């Protein structure tokens, strides 16, 4: 059997479900999503009906490309199918986000190994090594360490490429065309939910004629920061899956 040689190797789906259900942070997030789903299904005309779309961002915004419209005036099986597919997609997005939160909690709870706990031979005295003098430029940088999960895996790098394309398209439409239309919606969707903060900051700037030209730049900066945060979270998810795979294979 193909799994006989690796009896302790858990499949990808099982590792994802472990990250989803293994921490209080991810379980609390899923509980909030469940309440929002109930509000969407039981009171579709209420103010909170659109909350699942925001809570499960950014992947939830991909439903705009699905060939369905649960808000359209459709009766019968087509309407039921549209609502079912839309809800299933949001539930899948919620599971992915919960796995990201679980990976983040796993990373913060991993104990740091103590190098002094390793046994040393008692018969051979070991003299302490002198500490080398610090060399300029070799000191670890906190920002680089913080952003490392955003660039050390293909998932995060691919996501950043999508953000760069969406932002480049928006800037070209803003500065090179007479009517940019809704070009800014693409980077907004690609970097949600944090990009909503960037929109809230950039919108008031546009109302002041003297600094209105700063609004696209402020929005672009917010999109870049939001994309980096999302890429770091995706990278932490990948690291969490790799860590559990090593533990299962050990």
Secondary structure, DSSP 8 states (H G I E B T S, - for coil): -TTGGGTT---HHHHHHHHHHSSHHHHHHHHHHHHHHHHHHH-TTSGGGGHHHHHTTTGGGGGGGSS--TTS---THHHHHHHHHHHHHHHHHHHHHHHHHHHHHHHHHS----GGGS---SSS-----------TT-S--HHHHHHGGGTSSHHHHHHHHHHHHHHHHHHHHHHHSS--TTTHHHHHHHTTTTHHHHHHHHHHHHT-TTTGGGHHHHHHHHHHHHHHHHHHHHHHHHHHHHHHHHHHH-
